[in-house]
Amino acid sequence: KERIINDTVEDNEDKNIIRAENIIFDYEVKSIEEAIKYTCNILEKKKYIASSYTDSILDILKNHTSYMIIHNGIILPHAKNDDNVFKTSGILLELKKSIELNGNKIKYIFTFAIKDKEKELNKVSKIINKIFKDKMNKVMKTRDKNKIVEYFSKNDNM
């Protein structure tokens, strides 16, 4: 099959970064670090990231918390891909109880990894924009994984 430069073919399986199996409710932890480790471990087991990516995120959390995107009770742990991200992916975790971090109460964690920043940043940016909308909390409260996946996969503002 011939390809034209910059002609992209979207694989349906990879279209949704947030999938039902990567949405977890009521996770009980004592710290944000523990929750982030949990989400990263899932991505490691799926071979989407290397443990060095987890280490980078935890280093940012510990030493550069201001780099972490936090908004409306949601934190978005991520790091730069240093050849340690093998597949663009994300885990959406709802904490059983909110945990405070730098004066912010965190209820949701969306840990993500971008394999190819140039190709996939736009896709991740759309997800981040949807995470920051008030509608996101309403959709999460439904606890319907299919509705949540649909919310993030639609191109409109819902």
Residue frames as a rotation matrix with the C-alpha (Angstrom) as fourth column:
LYS 1
0.577 0.817 0.000 0.00
0.817 -0.577 0.000 0.00
0.000 0.000 -1.000 0.00
GLU 2
-0.292 -0.693 0.660 1.45
0.666 -0.642 -0.379 3.34
0.686 0.329 0.649 -1.06
ARG 3
0.384 0.368 -0.847 1.66
0.869 -0.453 0.197 6.15
-0.311 -0.812 -0.494 1.44
ILE 4
0.374 -0.218 0.902 1.99
0.378 -0.852 -0.362 9.84
0.847 0.476 -0.236 0.90
ILE 5
-0.717 -0.669 -0.196 4.16
0.483 -0.275 -0.831 11.84
0.502 -0.691 0.520 3.29
ASN 6
-0.921 0.329 0.209 2.09
-0.375 -0.603 -0.704 12.98
-0.106 -0.727 0.679 6.30
ASP 7
-0.058 0.908 -0.415 -0.77
-0.666 0.274 0.694 10.73
0.744 0.317 0.589 5.17
THR 8
-0.781 -0.239 0.577 -1.85
-0.620 0.414 -0.667 9.05
-0.080 -0.878 -0.472 8.38
VAL 9
-0.168 0.713 -0.681 -3.88
-0.187 0.656 0.732 5.92
0.968 0.250 0.023 8.77
GLU 10
-0.301 0.110 0.947 -5.68
-0.944 -0.174 -0.280 5.61
0.134 -0.979 0.157 12.08
ASP 11
-0.719 0.047 -0.693 -5.83
0.083 0.996 -0.019 2.17
0.690 -0.071 -0.720 13.55
ASN 12
0.231 0.926 0.297 -9.22
-0.296 -0.224 0.928 1.86
0.927 -0.302 0.222 15.28
GLU 13
0.504 -0.076 -0.860 -7.69
0.694 0.629 0.351 -0.11
0.515 -0.774 0.370 18.12
ASP 14
-0.443 -0.796 -0.412 -5.33
0.895 -0.369 -0.249 2.76
0.046 -0.480 0.876 18.88
LYS 15
-0.195 0.412 0.890 -7.83
0.367 -0.811 0.456 5.54
0.910 0.415 0.007 18.30
ASN 16
0.740 0.545 0.395 -8.95
-0.183 -0.401 0.897 5.69
0.648 -0.736 -0.197 21.93
ILE 17
-0.424 -0.894 0.141 -6.24
-0.317 0.001 -0.948 6.32
0.848 -0.447 -0.284 24.45
ILE 18
-0.631 0.319 0.707 -8.81
-0.724 0.085 -0.685 5.90
-0.279 -0.944 0.177 27.20
ARG 19
-0.420 0.461 -0.781 -10.39
-0.318 0.732 0.603 2.45
0.850 0.502 -0.161 27.04
ALA 20
0.592 0.781 0.199 -12.85
-0.489 0.151 0.859 0.76
0.641 -0.606 0.471 29.39
GLU 21
0.685 -0.344 -0.642 -10.20
0.558 0.815 0.158 -1.61
0.469 -0.467 0.750 30.75
ASN 22
-0.437 -0.898 0.051 -8.04
0.697 -0.375 -0.611 1.39
0.568 -0.231 0.790 31.68
ILE 23
-0.158 0.472 0.867 -10.69
-0.508 -0.792 0.338 3.08
0.846 -0.388 0.365 33.85
ILE 24
-0.450 -0.084 -0.889 -10.58
0.608 0.700 -0.374 2.19
0.654 -0.709 -0.264 37.53
PHE 25
0.252 0.647 0.720 -13.02
-0.266 -0.669 0.694 3.35
0.930 -0.367 0.003 40.22
ASP 26
0.873 0.327 0.361 -12.75
-0.391 0.027 0.920 3.60
0.291 -0.945 0.151 44.03
TYR 27
0.275 -0.845 -0.458 -9.04
0.438 0.534 -0.723 2.95
0.856 -0.002 0.517 44.33
GLU 28
0.994 0.107 0.000 -7.91
0.038 -0.360 0.932 3.30
0.100 -0.927 -0.362 47.93
VAL 29
0.151 -0.988 0.023 -4.44
0.646 0.081 -0.759 4.75
0.748 0.129 0.651 48.53
LYS 30
0.445 -0.097 -0.890 -2.60
0.819 -0.358 0.448 6.67
-0.362 -0.929 -0.080 51.21
SER 31
-0.118 -0.567 -0.815 -0.71
0.041 -0.823 0.567 8.97
-0.992 0.034 0.120 48.84
ILE 32
0.721 0.283 -0.633 -0.70
-0.548 -0.326 -0.770 10.40
-0.424 0.902 -0.080 45.34
GLU 33
-0.260 -0.912 -0.318 2.69
-0.960 0.208 0.189 8.74
-0.106 0.354 -0.929 44.78
GLU 34
-0.641 0.077 0.764 1.18
-0.143 0.966 -0.217 5.33
-0.754 -0.248 -0.608 45.56
ALA 35
0.444 0.890 0.109 -1.70
0.055 0.094 -0.994 5.96
-0.895 0.447 -0.007 43.13
ILE 36
0.537 -0.317 -0.782 0.64
-0.820 -0.413 -0.395 7.11
-0.198 0.853 -0.482 40.35
LYS 37
-0.610 -0.766 0.203 2.88
-0.721 0.643 0.259 4.06
-0.329 0.012 -0.944 40.88
TYR 38
-0.235 0.623 0.746 -0.23
0.097 0.779 -0.620 1.87
-0.967 -0.073 -0.244 40.56
THR 39
0.767 0.562 -0.309 -1.26
-0.213 -0.232 -0.949 3.46
-0.606 0.794 -0.058 37.24
CYS 40
0.178 -0.795 -0.580 2.28
-0.983 -0.170 -0.068 3.25
-0.045 0.582 -0.812 35.89
ASN 41
-0.608 -0.402 0.685 2.59
-0.466 0.879 0.102 -0.39
-0.643 -0.257 -0.722 36.93
ILE 42
0.370 0.799 0.474 -0.49
0.128 0.461 -0.878 -1.19
-0.920 0.386 0.068 34.84
LEU 43
0.836 -0.079 -0.543 1.09
-0.523 -0.410 -0.747 0.49
-0.164 0.909 -0.384 31.81
GLU 44
-0.234 -0.972 0.028 4.38
-0.950 0.235 0.205 -1.33
-0.206 0.021 -0.978 32.47
LYS 45
-0.347 0.151 0.926 2.66
-0.146 0.966 -0.213 -4.73
-0.926 -0.209 -0.313 32.66
LYS 46
0.718 0.660 0.222 0.99
0.171 0.141 -0.975 -4.03
-0.675 0.738 -0.011 29.33
LYS 47
-0.119 -0.903 0.413 4.45
0.840 0.131 0.526 -3.19
-0.529 0.410 0.743 27.93
TYR 48
0.722 0.422 0.549 3.32
0.645 -0.698 -0.311 0.34
0.252 0.579 -0.776 27.02
ILE 49
0.691 -0.545 0.475 6.08
-0.563 -0.818 -0.118 2.00
0.453 -0.186 -0.872 29.08
ALA 50
-0.020 -0.776 -0.631 9.40
0.360 0.583 -0.728 1.07
0.933 -0.242 0.268 30.69
SER 51
0.457 0.158 -0.875 10.02
0.885 0.012 0.465 1.38
0.084 -0.987 -0.134 34.42
SER 52
-0.641 -0.750 -0.164 12.29
0.754 -0.655 0.048 4.35
-0.143 -0.093 0.985 33.67
TYR 53
-0.452 0.590 0.669 9.18
0.156 -0.686 0.711 6.29
0.878 0.426 0.218 32.53
THR 54
0.611 0.643 -0.462 7.60
0.527 0.106 0.844 5.56
0.592 -0.758 -0.274 35.92
ASP 55
0.003 -0.717 -0.697 10.79
0.977 -0.148 0.156 6.75
-0.214 -0.682 0.700 37.61
SER 56
-0.802 -0.293 0.521 10.66
0.469 -0.849 0.244 9.99
0.371 0.440 0.818 35.59
ILE 57
0.090 0.920 0.381 7.06
0.142 -0.390 0.910 10.68
0.986 -0.028 -0.166 36.62
LEU 58
0.669 0.159 -0.726 7.83
0.700 0.193 0.687 10.00
0.250 -0.968 0.018 40.28
ASP 59
-0.423 -0.874 -0.238 10.88
0.899 -0.438 0.012 12.28
-0.115 -0.209 0.971 40.08
ILE 60
-0.613 0.289 0.735 8.72
0.189 -0.850 0.492 15.07
0.767 0.441 0.467 38.64
LEU 61
0.492 0.859 -0.144 6.12
0.302 -0.013 0.953 14.51
0.817 -0.512 -0.266 41.38
LYS 62
0.480 -0.368 -0.796 8.79
0.876 0.150 0.459 14.66
-0.050 -0.918 0.394 44.09
ASN 63
-0.335 -0.847 -0.412 11.03
0.774 -0.497 0.393 17.43
-0.538 -0.188 0.822 42.78
HIS 64
-0.998 -0.004 -0.069 8.99
-0.039 -0.786 0.617 19.45
-0.057 0.618 0.784 40.25
THR 65
-0.465 0.883 0.058 5.36
0.692 0.403 -0.599 19.21
-0.553 -0.239 -0.799 41.34
SER 66
-0.079 0.439 -0.895 4.60
-0.250 -0.878 -0.409 22.50
-0.965 0.192 0.179 39.58
TYR 67
-0.816 -0.255 -0.519 5.19
-0.561 0.134 0.817 20.65
-0.139 0.958 -0.252 36.27
MET 68
-0.793 0.591 0.150 2.24
0.579 0.807 -0.116 18.37
-0.190 -0.005 -0.982 37.06
ILE 69
-0.694 0.664 0.276 -0.99
-0.290 -0.610 0.738 19.56
0.659 0.432 0.616 35.51
ILE 70
-0.738 0.517 -0.434 -3.61
0.657 0.402 -0.638 19.80
-0.155 -0.756 -0.636 38.26
HIS 71
-0.833 0.541 0.118 -7.10
-0.464 -0.798 0.385 21.16
0.302 0.266 0.916 37.68
ASN 72
0.010 0.996 0.093 -10.52
-0.919 -0.028 0.392 20.69
0.393 -0.089 0.915 39.25
GLY 73
0.419 0.152 0.895 -9.47
-0.728 0.645 0.231 17.69
-0.542 -0.749 0.381 41.36
ILE 74
0.972 -0.100 0.212 -7.59
0.208 0.785 -0.584 15.97
-0.108 0.611 0.784 38.54
ILE 75
0.232 -0.954 -0.190 -3.85
-0.547 -0.289 0.785 15.41
-0.804 -0.078 -0.589 38.22
LEU 76
0.978 0.079 -0.193 -2.20
-0.208 0.416 -0.885 14.42
0.010 0.906 0.423 34.93
PRO 77
0.311 -0.917 0.250 1.09
-0.305 0.153 0.940 12.66
-0.900 -0.369 -0.232 35.64
HIS 78
0.953 -0.128 0.274 3.32
0.302 0.377 -0.875 12.31
0.009 0.917 0.398 32.58
ALA 79
0.249 -0.931 -0.266 6.93
0.011 -0.272 0.962 12.67
-0.968 -0.243 -0.058 31.54
LYS 80
0.226 -0.304 -0.925 9.05
-0.936 -0.332 -0.120 13.14
-0.270 0.893 -0.360 28.44
ASN 81
0.978 0.070 0.198 9.50
-0.004 0.949 -0.315 10.08
-0.210 0.307 0.928 26.25
ASP 82
0.140 -0.982 -0.125 13.18
-0.935 -0.173 0.308 9.13
-0.325 0.074 -0.943 26.47
ASP 83
-0.317 -0.142 -0.938 12.73
-0.677 0.726 0.119 6.02
0.664 0.673 -0.327 24.34
ASN 84
-0.998 -0.015 0.059 10.80
-0.055 0.648 -0.760 4.53
-0.026 -0.761 -0.648 27.26
VAL 85
-0.088 0.996 -0.005 7.25
-0.522 -0.050 -0.851 4.83
-0.848 -0.073 0.524 25.87
PHE 86
-0.894 -0.292 0.341 6.32
0.051 0.688 0.724 2.02
-0.446 0.664 -0.600 23.51
LYS 87
-0.453 0.812 0.367 2.64
0.751 0.125 0.648 2.83
0.480 0.569 -0.667 22.97
THR 88
-0.764 0.296 0.574 0.61
-0.404 -0.912 -0.068 5.97
0.504 -0.284 0.816 23.57
SER 89
-0.218 0.647 -0.730 -1.67
0.574 0.690 0.440 5.11
0.789 -0.324 -0.522 26.44
GLY 90
-0.542 0.079 0.837 -3.44
-0.577 -0.758 -0.302 6.32
0.611 -0.647 0.457 29.55
ILE 91
-0.504 0.414 -0.758 -5.00
0.715 0.692 -0.098 5.12
0.484 -0.592 -0.644 32.78
LEU 92
-0.274 0.516 0.812 -7.90
-0.435 -0.819 0.373 6.97
0.857 -0.251 0.449 34.40
LEU 93
-0.529 -0.039 -0.848 -8.08
0.629 0.653 -0.423 6.30
0.569 -0.757 -0.321 38.13
GLU 94
0.258 0.638 0.726 -10.75
-0.317 -0.654 0.687 7.51
0.913 -0.407 0.034 40.54
LEU 95
-0.825 -0.563 -0.055 -9.63
-0.088 0.224 -0.971 7.62
0.559 -0.796 -0.234 44.15
LYS 96
-0.138 0.771 -0.621 -11.99
0.830 0.432 0.353 6.34
0.541 -0.467 -0.700 46.83
LYS 97
0.663 0.250 -0.705 -11.14
0.633 -0.690 0.350 9.41
-0.399 -0.679 -0.616 48.92
SER 98
0.816 -0.363 0.450 -9.60
0.061 -0.719 -0.692 12.65
0.575 0.593 -0.564 47.71
ILE 99
0.341 -0.801 -0.492 -5.97
0.916 0.165 0.365 13.23
-0.211 -0.575 0.790 48.65
GLU 100
0.943 -0.007 -0.333 -4.44
-0.012 -1.000 -0.014 16.66
-0.333 0.017 -0.943 49.15
LEU 101
0.118 -0.929 0.352 -1.39
0.977 0.171 0.126 17.70
-0.177 0.329 0.928 47.13
ASN 102
-0.826 -0.556 0.090 -0.02
0.563 -0.822 0.089 21.24
0.025 0.125 0.992 47.43
GLY 103
-0.736 0.582 -0.346 -3.39
-0.243 -0.704 -0.667 22.60
-0.632 -0.407 0.660 48.54
ASN 104
-0.346 0.624 -0.701 -5.32
-0.890 0.019 0.456 20.77
0.298 0.781 0.549 45.81
LYS 105
-0.059 0.396 0.916 -7.74
-0.515 0.774 -0.368 17.95
-0.855 -0.494 0.158 46.57
ILE 106
-0.646 -0.263 -0.716 -7.10
-0.758 0.328 0.563 15.22
0.087 0.907 -0.412 44.02
LYS 107
0.188 0.782 0.594 -9.96
-0.620 0.564 -0.546 12.83
-0.762 -0.266 0.590 43.16
TYR 108
0.954 0.166 0.248 -8.88
0.096 0.616 -0.782 11.63
-0.282 0.770 0.572 39.68
ILE 109
-0.047 -0.990 -0.133 -5.54
-0.352 -0.108 0.930 10.67
-0.935 0.091 -0.344 38.20
PHE 110
0.972 0.227 0.055 -5.00
-0.024 0.334 -0.942 10.43
-0.233 0.915 0.331 34.45
THR 111
0.046 -0.996 0.076 -1.53
-0.228 0.064 0.972 9.02
-0.973 -0.062 -0.224 33.92
PHE 112
0.947 0.308 0.088 -0.55
0.020 0.217 -0.976 9.13
-0.320 0.926 0.200 30.27
ALA 113
-0.131 -0.986 0.100 2.39
0.117 0.085 0.990 8.43
-0.984 0.142 0.104 28.00
ILE 114
0.815 0.335 -0.473 2.93
-0.378 -0.311 -0.872 9.70
-0.440 0.889 -0.127 24.47
LYS 115
0.393 -0.673 0.627 5.08
0.642 0.688 0.337 7.60
-0.658 0.270 0.703 22.14
ASP 116
-0.442 -0.492 0.750 5.31
0.890 -0.345 0.298 10.02
0.112 0.799 0.590 19.22
LYS 117
-0.343 0.280 -0.897 4.76
0.483 -0.766 -0.424 13.60
-0.806 -0.579 0.127 20.39
GLU 118
-0.851 -0.039 -0.524 4.57
-0.357 -0.690 0.630 15.05
-0.387 0.723 0.573 16.87
LYS 119
-0.785 0.549 -0.289 1.93
-0.017 0.446 0.895 12.58
0.620 0.707 -0.341 15.67
GLU 120
-0.217 0.726 -0.652 -0.11
0.708 0.577 0.407 12.09
0.672 -0.373 -0.639 18.83
LEU 121
-0.922 -0.180 -0.343 0.06
0.376 -0.626 -0.683 15.29
-0.091 -0.759 0.645 20.85
ASN 122
-0.710 0.701 0.069 -3.15
-0.576 -0.634 0.517 16.58
0.406 0.327 0.853 19.26
LYS 123
-0.020 0.687 -0.726 -5.02
0.080 0.725 0.684 13.42
0.997 -0.045 -0.069 20.31
VAL 124
-0.331 -0.193 -0.924 -3.79
0.896 0.243 -0.372 13.74
0.297 -0.951 0.092 23.90
SER 125
-0.999 -0.040 0.026 -4.50
0.033 -0.970 -0.239 17.49
0.035 -0.238 0.971 23.94
LYS 126
-0.334 0.942 -0.026 -8.15
-0.439 -0.131 0.889 16.80
0.834 0.309 0.457 23.07
ILE 127
0.125 0.334 -0.934 -8.39
0.610 0.717 0.337 14.39
0.783 -0.612 -0.114 26.00
ILE 128
-0.687 -0.451 -0.570 -6.78
0.726 -0.397 -0.561 16.90
0.027 -0.800 0.600 28.35
ASN 129
-0.867 0.424 0.262 -9.23
-0.345 -0.890 0.298 19.60
0.360 0.167 0.918 27.20
LYS 130
0.059 0.934 -0.354 -12.14
-0.177 0.358 0.917 17.25
0.983 0.009 0.186 27.94
ILE 131
-0.177 -0.200 -0.964 -10.69
0.844 0.473 -0.253 16.38
0.507 -0.858 0.085 31.35
PHE 132
-0.924 -0.300 -0.239 -10.75
0.381 -0.783 -0.492 20.07
-0.039 -0.545 0.837 32.25
LYS 133
-0.511 0.817 0.266 -14.43
-0.344 -0.478 0.808 20.52
0.787 0.322 0.526 31.41
ASP 134
-0.505 0.404 0.763 -16.98
-0.839 -0.024 -0.543 20.38
-0.202 -0.914 0.351 34.24
LYS 135
0.488 0.733 -0.475 -18.81
-0.839 0.544 -0.022 17.71
0.242 0.409 0.880 32.23
MET 136
-0.254 -0.676 -0.692 -15.96
-0.395 0.725 -0.564 15.28
0.883 0.130 -0.451 32.96
ASN 137
-0.903 -0.068 0.425 -16.87
-0.429 0.208 -0.879 15.01
-0.028 -0.976 -0.217 36.66
LYS 138
0.041 0.994 0.099 -20.52
-0.893 0.081 -0.444 14.37
-0.449 -0.070 0.891 35.72
VAL 139
0.422 0.059 -0.904 -19.53
-0.692 0.665 -0.280 11.65
0.585 0.744 0.322 33.25
MET 140
-0.632 -0.727 -0.270 -17.21
-0.336 0.570 -0.750 10.01
0.699 -0.383 -0.604 35.79
LYS 141
-0.668 0.416 0.617 -19.98
-0.671 0.020 -0.741 9.95
-0.321 -0.909 0.266 38.40
THR 142
0.369 0.809 -0.458 -22.11
-0.917 0.398 -0.036 7.79
0.153 0.433 0.888 36.08
ARG 143
-0.165 -0.590 0.791 -19.51
-0.630 0.680 0.375 5.02
-0.759 -0.437 -0.483 36.61
ASP 144
0.800 0.436 0.412 -20.44
0.085 0.597 -0.798 3.81
-0.594 0.674 0.440 33.14
LYS 145
-0.153 -0.986 0.061 -17.15
0.186 0.032 0.982 2.95
-0.971 0.162 0.179 31.45
ASN 146
-0.209 0.131 0.969 -18.74
0.964 0.193 0.182 2.94
-0.163 0.973 -0.166 27.99
LYS 147
0.828 0.540 0.153 -20.12
0.554 -0.830 -0.065 6.46
0.092 0.139 -0.986 28.50
ILE 148
0.578 -0.696 -0.427 -16.73
-0.063 -0.559 0.827 7.62
-0.814 -0.451 -0.367 29.75
VAL 149
-0.404 -0.712 0.575 -14.92
0.540 0.322 0.778 6.14
-0.738 0.625 0.254 26.73
GLU 150
0.163 0.567 0.808 -17.55
0.981 -0.184 -0.068 7.70
0.110 0.803 -0.586 24.45
TYR 151
0.896 0.161 -0.414 -17.10
0.280 -0.929 0.243 11.09
-0.345 -0.333 -0.877 26.13
PHE 152
0.168 -0.937 -0.308 -13.37
-0.162 -0.334 0.929 11.04
-0.972 -0.106 -0.207 25.44
SER 153
-0.494 -0.402 0.771 -13.61
0.595 0.490 0.637 9.59
-0.634 0.773 -0.003 21.92
LYS 154
0.525 0.743 0.416 -16.16
0.831 -0.341 -0.439 12.05
-0.184 0.576 -0.796 20.54
ASN 155
-0.476 -0.737 0.480 -14.83
0.841 -0.541 0.002 15.05
0.259 0.405 0.877 18.67
ASP 156
0.164 0.603 0.781 -17.56
0.246 -0.791 0.560 17.43
0.955 0.100 -0.278 19.79
ASN 157
-0.626 -0.393 0.673 -17.80
-0.435 -0.541 -0.720 19.33
0.647 -0.744 0.168 23.06
MET 158
-0.477 0.541 -0.692 -20.62
0.613 0.769 0.179 17.10
0.630 -0.339 -0.699 24.37
